[in-house]
Amino acid sequence: MQRDSIDFGSMKVGQLFCKQLFPTLLGMVFSALFVITDGVFVGRGIGSDALAAVNIAAPLFVFAAGMGLMFGMGGAIVASINLAQGKERVANINATQATLVSFIGMTLVSILVMAFPTSVARILGAPEDIIELAREYLIAYAAFATFQTALCVLTFFTRIDGPKIAMWCMTISTVINIILDYLFIFVYKWGLTGAAVATGIGEIVGCILMVAYLLRYSPRVRLGKLKFSWKSIQLTARNSGYIIRLGFSAFLGEAAIGVMMLTGNYVFVSYLGTNGVAAFSIMCYFFPIIFMVFNAIIQSAQPIISFNHGYAAHGRAQQALRLALIATIATGLFFLVLTILLREQIASLFIADHTNYAWKYAVYGIPFFSICYVFFGINITTIGYYMSIEKSRLSTIFTVLRGIILPVICFFLLPLWLGVKGIWLAVAVAEFITFAVICINATCKRI
């Protein structure tokens, strides 16, 4: 396998950022295609009720991704700092601990979901007319959820020394998912179970490829054996606690999307019924592309920032932040214009029938929702910067504000003043308020 030559301490920051960004961005886009492909095939191959059922179950795969981001980003920050200090063996232990603990944790959650799928579907707000569809998808998805978490964690460590390797692993996984989605839904008629199994198989392949790279080919960060003595278990627990503390904001950032989906589902059901949930699900399928692009930007900057923070080269760390913010604002404006211009085409990807109320609701609401993109990107990038320099408390406060407190308040209050338009604007208003708070904090403390 080809190895990437990366020196985080001496290479020009702009060159480093570009070297990390493009393969990371492509890898993230392919990750988003995992989600988008399921939505397109489910909506066109099974129907709008199935689309709504998947959106009901969406907080579960958001939780799985959040677990992966928490252990992946937290572990990568610790590993990058240890690499900057010449502690390669410790970095290897960090990578192995993060991967193993996250795998075990998500496995336990998956077992619980598979044991009580109907109860979980009701907790997530499934209306009675789609409860069986939601139950079917939850069972099939939970069987593979652990591999979604593992794939996310492994991507962070693979990307430290092999951003192109991570990109190709995600590309192969996505192509397999697309092929199997078509076969299982359109050819074999396996319904929602087929969609979940197709995604799961693609993720398993991606995990196998990345594990192989990290076991044998990675130049510096490798997975290794862990000891299971009482002292080693205590050390793993301590390190895992620190990794969780550093990565908790990343988990909350992903969980915030789950909160958005869960709260939005409840409010849309109240105002527009199942068709409203189906319309909202289109935006929830499309939104991960936006989220993952912004994630790619900050994840490209993260090893540069963390390494130079560990090396006490704070000017280089802030230079990486500035580049990330410029890329974020440009990307956010691009997606804002693109989404508004192509709102009908986006809705039609998932629902072919233009007389369907879900299609009409989506075309009306997409422009209002997309206003959030620029503010969302700036917030995600700034929070990622604070995480990368070990300011976990500050990053957690901002994440809770933008992802949990403000969206819930806005989802329930804005419709009282603005009607259905207020539901679609809730996320944008929440992100703007958070952006204002971050700007005030940065002005007072100068980052």
C-alpha positions in Angstrom: 0.0 0.0 0.0 1.2 3.5 -0.8 2.0 5.6 2.3 1.4 9.3 2.6 4.4 11.4 3.6 3.2 13.9 6.2 5.1 16.0 8.6 2.8 18.0 10.8 5.5 19.9 12.5 7.5 21.5 9.6 5.4 21.3 6.4 3.6 24.5 5.4 0.2 24.6 7.1 -1.6 25.4 3.9 0.0 22.5 2.1 -0.7 20.2 5.1 -4.4 21.3 5.1 -4.8 20.7 1.4 -3.0 17.3 1.6 -5.5 16.3 4.4 -8.6 18.0 3.1 -9.1 16.5 -0.4 -8.9 12.8 0.4 -10.8 13.4 3.7 -13.5 15.4 1.9 -13.9 12.7 -0.7 -14.1 10.0 2.0 -16.7 12.0 3.9 -18.8 12.5 0.7 -18.7 8.7 0.2 -19.8 8.3 3.8 -22.7 10.6 3.2 -23.6 8.6 0.1 -24.2 5.6 2.5 -27.1 7.6 3.9 -28.3 9.2 0.7 -28.4 5.9 -1.2 -30.5 4.3 1.4 -33.0 7.2 1.2 -33.2 7.3 -2.5 -33.7 3.5 -2.9 -36.1 3.3 0.1 -38.2 6.3 -1.1 -38.4 5.1 -4.7 -38.4 1.3 -4.1 -40.6 1.0 -1.1 -42.5 4.3 -0.6 -42.9 7.5 1.4 -44.1 5.6 4.5 -40.9 3.6 4.5 -39.0 6.8 4.2 -40.7 8.2 7.2 -40.1 4.9 9.2 -36.3 5.1 8.5 -36.3 8.7 9.7 -38.0 7.6 12.9 -35.1 5.2 13.4 -32.5 7.7 12.4 -31.6 8.8 15.9 -30.1 5.3 16.4 -27.7 5.5 13.6 -26.9 9.1 14.6 -26.1 7.7 18.1 -23.8 5.1 16.5 -22.0 7.7 14.4 -21.7 9.9 17.5 -20.0 7.1 19.4 -17.6 6.7 16.6 -16.9 10.4 16.4 -16.4 10.6 20.2 -13.9 7.8 20.4 -12.4 8.5 17.0 -11.8 12.3 17.4 -10.9 12.0 21.1 -8.5 9.1 20.5 -7.0 10.9 17.5 -6.4 14.1 19.5 -4.6 12.1 22.2 -2.6 10.1 19.6 -1.6 13.2 17.7 -0.3 14.9 20.8 1.6 11.8 21.8 3.1 11.5 18.3 4.2 15.2 18.6 6.1 14.2 21.8 7.7 11.1 20.2 5.5 8.6 22.1 4.5 6.3 19.2 3.9 3.3 21.4 1.5 5.3 23.6 -0.3 6.6 20.5 -0.7 2.9 19.3 -2.2 2.0 22.7 -4.6 5.0 22.4 -5.8 3.9 19.0 -6.4 0.3 20.1 -8.2 1.3 23.3 -10.5 3.7 21.5 -11.4 1.1 18.9 -12.0 -1.7 21.4 -14.0 0.2 24.0 -16.3 1.9 21.4 -17.0 -1.5 19.7 -18.0 -3.1 23.0 -20.1 -0.1 24.0 -22.1 0.0 20.8 -22.6 -3.7 20.8 -24.4 -3.5 24.2 -26.7 -0.7 22.8 -27.4 -2.8 19.7 -28.5 -5.8 21.8 -30.9 -3.6 23.8 -32.5 -2.2 20.6 -32.9 -5.7 19.1 -34.4 -7.0 22.3 -37.1 -4.2 22.5 -37.6 -2.8 18.9 -41.3 -1.9 19.3 -40.7 0.0 22.5 -37.7 1.9 21.0 -39.8 2.8 17.9 -42.5 4.3 20.1 -40.0 6.2 22.2 -38.6 7.6 19.0 -42.1 8.9 18.1 -43.3 6.4 15.4 -47.0 6.9 14.6 -49.1 3.7 14.8 -49.5 3.4 11.0 -45.7 3.0 10.4 -44.8 1.3 13.7 -44.2 -2.1 12.0 -42.0 -0.6 9.3 -39.9 1.3 11.9 -39.6 -1.9 14.0 -38.4 -3.9 10.9 -35.7 -1.4 10.2 -34.6 -1.0 13.8 -34.0 -4.8 14.2 -32.0 -5.1 10.9 -30.0 -1.9 11.4 -29.1 -2.7 15.0 -27.5 -5.9 14.0 -24.8 -3.9 12.1 -24.7 -0.7 14.1 -21.5 -1.7 15.9 -19.6 -1.7 12.5 -20.8 1.9 11.7 -19.2 3.0 15.0 -16.1 1.0 14.4 -15.7 2.3 10.8 -15.9 5.9 12.1 -13.3 5.3 14.8 -10.9 3.5 12.5 -11.2 6.3 9.9 -9.7 8.8 12.3 -6.6 6.7 13.0 -6.2 5.7 9.4 -6.3 9.3 8.3 -3.4 10.4 10.5 -0.9 8.8 8.3 -3.0 7.6 5.4 -5.7 10.1 4.3 -5.8 8.6 0.8 -6.1 5.1 2.3 -9.1 6.2 4.4 -10.7 7.7 1.3 -10.3 4.5 -0.8 -11.7 2.4 2.0 -14.8 4.5 2.2 -15.1 4.5 -1.6 -15.1 0.7 -1.8 -17.6 0.5 1.1 -20.0 2.9 -0.5 -19.9 1.2 -3.9 -20.7 -2.1 -2.3 -23.5 -0.5 -0.4 -25.0 1.0 -3.6 -24.8 -2.2 -5.5 -26.4 -4.2 -2.6 -29.1 -1.6 -2.0 -30.2 -2.0 -5.6 -30.2 -5.8 -5.5 -31.8 -6.2 -2.1 -34.6 -3.6 -2.6 -35.4 -3.7 -6.3 -34.4 -7.2 -7.3 -34.9 -9.4 -4.2 -37.7 -7.2 -2.6 -36.3 -7.5 0.9 -37.7 -4.1 1.8 -36.3 -2.1 4.8 -34.4 -5.2 6.0 -32.5 -5.2 2.7 -31.6 -1.6 3.0 -30.1 -2.1 6.4 -28.3 -5.3 5.5 -26.7 -3.6 2.4 -25.4 -0.7 4.5 -24.1 -3.2 7.2 -22.2 -5.3 4.7 -20.6 -2.2 3.2 -19.5 -1.0 6.6 -18.0 -4.4 7.5 -15.9 -4.4 4.4 -14.6 -0.9 5.2 -13.7 -2.0 8.8 -11.8 -5.0 7.5 -9.7 -2.8 5.0 -8.9 -0.2 7.7 -8.0 -2.8 10.3 -5.6 -4.5 7.8 -4.0 -1.1 7.1 -3.6 -0.3 10.8 -2.2 -3.7 11.7 0.4 -4.0 9.0 0.9 -0.9 6.8 0.5 2.3 8.8 3.8 4.1 9.3 3.2 5.4 12.8 -0.2 4.6 14.3 -1.0 0.9 14.5 -3.4 -1.3 16.3 -1.8 -3.7 18.7 -2.5 -6.2 21.5 -3.8 -5.0 24.9 -3.0 -6.7 28.1 -5.9 -7.8 30.3 -4.3 -7.7 33.7 -6.2 -5.6 36.4 -3.6 -2.8 36.1 -4.0 -2.7 32.3 -7.8 -2.7 32.6 -7.5 0.3 35.0 -5.2 2.1 32.6 -7.6 1.4 29.7 -10.5 2.8 31.8 -8.5 5.9 32.7 -7.4 6.5 29.1 -10.9 5.9 27.8 -12.3 8.4 30.2 -9.9 11.1 28.9 -10.7 10.2 25.3 -14.4 10.4 26.0 -13.9 13.8 27.7 -12.0 15.2 24.7 -14.4 13.6 22.2 -17.6 14.2 24.1 -18.4 17.4 22.1 -18.1 15.4 18.9 -20.6 12.9 20.3 -22.9 15.7 21.3 -22.5 17.3 17.9 -23.7 14.1 16.2 -26.3 13.5 19.0 -27.6 17.0 18.2 -28.6 15.8 14.8 -30.5 13.0 16.5 -32.2 15.6 18.8 -33.1 17.6 15.7 -34.6 14.6 14.0 -36.4 13.4 17.1 -37.9 16.8 18.0 -38.6 17.6 14.4 -40.4 14.3 13.9 -42.7 15.0 16.9 -43.5 18.5 15.8 -44.0 17.6 12.1 -46.3 14.8 13.1 -48.3 17.2 15.2 -48.7 19.8 12.4 -48.6 17.8 9.2 -48.9 14.1 10.1 -46.9 11.3 8.4 -46.4 13.3 5.2 -44.7 16.0 7.2 -42.3 13.5 8.7 -41.6 12.1 5.2 -40.9 15.7 4.0 -38.6 16.4 6.9 -36.8 13.0 6.3 -35.7 14.3 2.9 -33.8 17.1 4.5 -32.5 14.7 7.2 -31.1 12.5 4.4 -29.6 15.5 2.5 -28.2 17.2 5.6 -25.6 14.5 6.4 -23.8 15.6 3.2 -23.5 19.1 4.5 -22.5 17.9 8.0 -19.9 15.5 6.6 -18.3 18.1 4.4 -17.9 20.5 7.4 -16.7 17.5 9.4 -14.1 16.8 6.7 -12.8 20.4 7.0 -12.3 20.3 10.8 -11.1 16.7 10.7 -8.5 17.7 8.1 -7.4 20.6 10.4 -7.6 18.5 13.7 -4.3 16.5 13.4 -2.5 19.7 12.4 -3.9 21.7 15.3 -3.5 18.9 17.9 0.1 18.1 16.8 1.2 21.7 16.8 -0.7 22.3 20.1 1.3 19.4 21.6 4.4 20.9 20.1 3.5 24.4 21.5 3.5 25.9 18.0 0.2 27.8 18.6 0.6 30.1 15.6 0.5 27.2 13.2 -2.6 25.8 15.1 -4.4 29.1 14.6 -3.4 29.3 11.0 -5.0 25.9 10.4 -8.2 27.2 12.1 -8.3 30.3 9.8 -7.9 28.0 6.7 -10.7 25.8 8.0 -13.0 28.7 8.6 -12.4 30.1 5.1 -13.2 26.7 3.6 -16.3 26.4 5.8 -17.8 29.7 4.8 -17.2 29.2 1.1 -18.7 25.7 1.3 -21.7 26.8 3.3 -22.6 29.6 0.8 -22.2 27.2 -2.1 -24.5 24.6 -0.6 -27.0 27.3 0.4 -27.4 28.5 -3.2 -27.3 25.0 -4.6 -30.0 23.7 -2.3 -32.4 26.6 -2.9 -32.0 26.3 -6.7 -32.4 22.5 -6.8 -35.0 22.1 -4.1 -37.5 20.4 -6.5 -34.8 18.0 -7.8 -33.7 17.1 -4.3 -37.2 16.3 -3.2 -37.7 14.3 -6.4 -34.7 12.1 -5.7 -36.7 10.6 -2.8 -40.3 11.0 -3.9 -41.1 10.7 -7.6 -44.8 11.6 -7.3 -45.1 15.4 -7.4 -48.7 15.3 -6.3 -47.7 13.6 -3.0 -48.1 16.0 -0.1 -44.7 15.0 1.3 -43.1 16.2 -1.9 -44.9 19.5 -1.7 -44.1 20.1 1.9 -40.4 19.4 1.2 -40.2 21.8 -1.7 -41.7 24.5 0.4 -39.5 23.9 3.5 -36.1 23.1 2.0 -35.1 26.8 1.4 -36.0 27.8 5.0 -34.0 24.9 6.5 -30.9 25.6 4.3 -30.4 29.0 5.8 -28.6 27.2 8.7 -25.7 26.0 6.6 -23.1 28.8 7.0 -23.7 29.3 10.7 -23.8 25.5 11.3 -20.4 25.2 9.5 -18.7 28.0 11.5 -20.0 26.6 14.8 -18.9 23.0 14.0 -15.4 24.2 12.9 -14.9 26.5 16.0 -16.1 23.7 18.4 -13.7 21.3 16.7 -10.9 23.7 17.2 -11.5 23.9 20.9 -11.6 20.1 21.1 -8.3 19.9 19.2 -6.5 22.1 21.8 -8.0 20.2 24.7 -10.6 22.9 25.7 -13.2 20.2 26.1 -15.4 22.2 28.6 -15.8 25.1 26.2 -16.5 22.9 23.2 -19.1 20.9 25.3 -20.9 24.1 26.4 -21.2 25.4 22.8 -22.3 21.9 21.5 -25.1 21.6 24.1 -26.2 25.1 23.4 -26.4 24.7 19.6 -27.4 21.0 19.4 -29.8 20.4 22.3 -31.1 23.5 24.2 -31.7 25.9 21.4 -33.1 23.5 18.7 -35.7 22.1 21.2 -36.8 25.6 22.2 -37.0 26.8 18.6 -38.8 23.7 17.3 -41.6 24.2 19.9 -41.8 28.0 20.1 -41.3 29.2 16.5 -44.3 27.3 15.0 -46.5 29.1 17.6 -45.5 32.4 16.0 -44.8 31.5 12.3 -46.7 28.3 11.8 -45.1 25.5 9.7 -42.5 27.9 8.4 -41.3 28.2 12.0 -40.6 24.4 12.1 -38.4 24.6 9.0 -36.5 27.7 10.4 -35.9 26.3 13.9 -32.4 24.9 13.2 -31.3 28.0 11.4 -32.3 30.2 14.3 -30.6 27.9 16.8 -27.4 28.0 14.8 -27.4 31.7 14.4 -27.8 32.3 18.2 -25.0 29.9 18.9 -22.8 31.7 16.3 -23.5 35.0 18.0 -22.5 33.5 21.4 -19.2 32.1 20.0 -18.4 35.4 18.4 -18.9 37.2 21.7 -16.7 34.6 23.5 -14.0 34.8 20.8 -14.0 38.6 21.0 -13.6 38.6 24.7 -11.0 35.9 24.9 -9.4 36.3 21.4 -9.9 32.5 20.8 
